Amino acid sequence: MKGLLCAIRFLTVFPAGRSCGDRQDEDIASCAVWFPVVGLVTGCVLALSYDLLYCILPLPAVCVLVLVLSVVITGGMHADGFIDTADAIASGADRERMLEIMREGRPGALGIAAAILLFMSKFAFMLSLRPAAAGLSLVAMSVIGKSSFAVSGFFYRYARQGRGLGGSILGKVPGKSLVLSGILCTCIPALIFGFKIFIFFPLICSVFFICNAWLSKRLGGLTGDTLGAVSEILEGSTLLLAAVLA
């Protein structure tokens, strides 16, 4: 139960006991086994909100409010990571300068523009979904986005020296977290796509590994910001594939 509370506190703004920052890095990494479960719960909140809002509002308004809620639930941390990563990559600087830009955390014009395009894309993809498929698609989006933190933490190392948010996870996630993430990331989308999961899963895995491999090559590893950025990209990709396949 402590691990679940730590995962909730780590990935969302919900108060759930002590902050993960009060725990050792290896304890935080062990909480990663619960990341897919947190994704499942937050996805259900988004799906329920979608269904309730759809009863009283037109579909475009529903999509906007659900996207706003998804940002509120995470406290904007993942979106902030996406903006910082986009600013760093767009700078064209060397590795050390890109890491410094991400550490500074001051949003630049290019990062904000990238975030606007990302959320416009999410809005368009969600609007393209049939309402009957939208709820499960939101659950799949959240599960895949949150699970990506655990999977990245298993496969990739931290780009910086010393402590940091990403350093609490990267290179430290146990194999059981990877297994649970893989199971949920397969089963939940399978409820939506049926046999089309054999198209969806390879594509979403390709997006994950291509993004992480490219970022890892540019930065010499990953950071907390890149974890949030990849999570946001996977969420958008999930909605896109849902709109195409569902």
C-alpha positions in Angstrom: 0.0 0.0 0.0 2.9 2.4 0.7 4.2 1.8 -2.8 0.9 2.7 -4.3 0.6 5.8 -2.3 4.1 6.8 -3.3 3.3 6.2 -7.0 0.2 8.3 -6.7 2.1 11.1 -5.1 4.9 10.8 -7.7 2.7 10.9 -10.8 -0.3 13.1 -9.7 -1.2 16.0 -7.5 -3.4 13.9 -5.2 -2.2 13.9 -1.6 -1.3 10.4 -0.7 0.7 10.2 2.5 4.3 11.2 2.6 6.0 12.6 -0.4 8.2 10.3 -2.4 11.0 12.8 -1.9 11.2 11.6 1.7 12.2 8.1 0.5 15.4 6.6 -0.8 15.9 6.4 -4.6 15.6 2.6 -4.6 12.3 2.8 -2.7 11.0 5.3 -5.3 12.1 3.0 -8.1 10.3 0.1 -6.4 7.1 2.1 -6.5 7.2 1.9 -10.3 5.4 -1.4 -10.2 2.3 0.7 -9.3 2.7 3.3 -12.2 0.4 1.3 -14.6 -2.2 1.1 -11.8 -2.1 4.8 -11.2 -2.5 5.2 -15.0 -5.5 2.9 -14.9 -7.2 4.8 -12.1 -6.5 8.3 -13.6 -7.7 7.0 -17.0 -11.0 5.8 -15.4 -11.4 9.3 -13.9 -10.9 10.9 -17.3 -13.3 8.4 -19.0 -16.0 9.0 -16.3 -15.6 12.7 -16.7 -15.9 12.4 -20.5 -19.2 10.4 -20.1 -20.7 12.8 -17.6 -19.7 15.9 -19.6 -21.0 14.4 -22.8 -24.5 14.3 -21.3 -24.6 18.1 -20.9 -22.0 19.7 -23.3 -21.2 19.5 -27.0 -18.4 17.2 -27.9 -15.7 19.9 -28.6 -16.2 21.3 -25.2 -16.0 17.9 -23.6 -12.7 17.2 -25.3 -11.2 20.5 -24.1 -12.3 20.0 -20.5 -11.1 16.4 -20.4 -7.6 17.5 -21.7 -7.6 20.3 -19.1 -8.4 17.7 -16.4 -5.6 15.4 -17.6 -3.1 18.3 -17.1 -4.6 19.2 -13.7 -4.3 15.6 -12.4 -0.6 15.6 -13.1 0.0 19.2 -12.0 1.2 20.0 -15.4 4.5 18.2 -14.6 4.5 16.0 -17.8 3.6 19.0 -20.0 6.3 21.0 -18.4 8.8 18.2 -19.2 7.7 18.2 -22.8 8.1 22.0 -23.0 11.6 21.9 -21.4 12.7 19.0 -23.7 11.4 20.8 -26.8 13.3 24.0 -25.8 16.5 22.0 -25.3 16.3 20.1 -28.5 15.3 23.1 -30.5 18.3 25.1 -29.2 20.6 23.0 -31.3 23.2 23.3 -28.5 25.6 20.7 -27.3 24.7 18.1 -24.7 25.8 20.1 -21.6 23.9 23.2 -22.7 20.7 21.2 -23.5 20.8 19.7 -20.0 21.3 23.1 -18.5 18.3 24.5 -20.5 16.1 21.7 -19.1 17.4 22.3 -15.6 16.6 26.0 -15.8 13.0 25.2 -16.6 12.2 28.5 -18.1 9.6 27.9 -21.0 10.7 29.3 -24.3 8.7 30.2 -27.4 9.6 27.1 -29.2 8.7 24.9 -26.3 5.3 26.6 -25.8 4.6 26.4 -29.5 5.4 22.6 -29.4 3.1 22.2 -26.4 0.3 24.0 -28.2 0.7 21.8 -31.2 0.7 18.7 -29.0 -2.6 19.6 -27.3 -4.2 20.7 -30.5 -3.3 17.3 -31.9 -4.7 15.5 -28.8 -7.9 17.5 -29.1 -8.3 16.7 -32.8 -7.7 13.0 -32.2 -10.1 12.8 -29.3 -12.7 14.7 -31.3 -12.3 12.1 -34.1 -13.2 9.2 -31.8 -16.7 7.8 -31.6 -18.0 8.6 -28.1 -18.5 4.9 -27.5 -14.7 4.3 -28.0 -13.5 7.5 -26.3 -13.7 6.3 -22.7 -11.6 3.2 -23.2 -9.2 5.2 -25.4 -8.6 7.6 -22.6 -8.0 4.7 -20.2 -5.5 3.3 -22.7 -3.9 6.7 -23.1 -3.3 7.1 -19.4 -2.1 3.6 -18.8 0.4 3.8 -21.6 1.6 7.3 -20.6 2.1 6.4 -17.0 3.6 3.0 -17.7 6.2 4.6 -19.9 7.9 6.0 -16.8 8.5 2.4 -15.5 9.6 1.0 -18.8 12.0 3.9 -19.4 13.4 3.4 -15.9 14.2 -0.2 -16.7 15.9 0.3 -20.1 17.6 3.7 -19.9 20.1 5.4 -17.6 20.2 8.9 -16.1 21.9 11.6 -18.2 23.2 13.7 -15.3 25.5 13.1 -12.4 24.0 13.2 -8.9 20.4 13.2 -7.7 17.4 14.4 -9.5 13.8 13.4 -10.3 14.8 11.2 -13.2 17.7 9.8 -11.3 15.3 8.3 -8.8 13.9 6.0 -11.5 16.2 5.7 -14.5 18.3 2.6 -14.4 16.7 1.5 -11.1 13.3 0.1 -12.0 13.0 -3.7 -11.2 11.9 -6.2 -13.8 8.5 -6.9 -12.2 7.5 -3.3 -12.9 8.4 -3.9 -16.6 6.3 -7.1 -16.7 3.2 -5.4 -15.1 3.5 -2.4 -17.4 3.7 -4.7 -20.4 0.6 -6.7 -19.3 -1.6 -3.6 -18.7 -0.3 -1.9 -21.9 -1.4 -4.9 -23.9 -4.6 -5.9 -22.2 -6.3 -2.4 -21.9 -5.8 -1.5 -25.6 -6.9 -5.0 -26.6 -10.3 -4.2 -25.1 -10.6 -1.4 -27.7 -8.9 -2.8 -30.8 -9.4 -6.6 -30.5 -7.2 -8.3 -33.0 -6.0 -4.8 -34.2 -3.8 -4.8 -31.0 -1.2 -6.6 -33.2 -1.1 -3.4 -35.2 -1.4 -1.0 -32.3 1.2 -2.5 -29.9 4.2 -2.7 -32.3 3.4 0.9 -33.5 3.2 2.4 -29.9 6.3 0.4 -28.9 8.1 1.9 -32.0 7.2 5.4 -30.9 8.4 4.7 -27.4 11.8 3.3 -28.3 12.5 5.7 -31.2 11.8 8.7 -29.0 13.8 7.4 -26.1 16.7 6.2 -28.2 17.0 9.5 -30.0 16.8 11.5 -26.8 19.3 9.2 -25.1 21.7 9.6 -28.0 21.5 13.4 -27.9 21.7 13.7 -24.2 23.8 10.7 -23.1 20.8 9.3 -21.2 17.4 10.5 -20.1 16.1 13.0 -17.5 12.9 13.6 -15.6 11.9 16.1 -18.3 12.3 13.6 -21.1 10.3 11.1 -19.2 7.4 13.6 -19.1 7.9 14.4 -22.8 7.8 10.8 -24.0 4.7 10.2 -21.8 3.0 13.1 -23.5 4.0 11.9 -27.0 2.8 8.4 -26.2 -0.6 9.8 -25.0 -1.0 11.7 -28.3 0.0 8.7 -30.3 -2.4 6.4 -28.4 -5.3 8.8 -29.3 -4.2 9.0 -32.9 -4.0 5.2 -33.3 -7.4 4.9 -31.5 -8.9 7.3 -33.9 -7.5 5.2 -36.8 -8.1 1.7 -35.5 -11.0 1.8 -33.0 
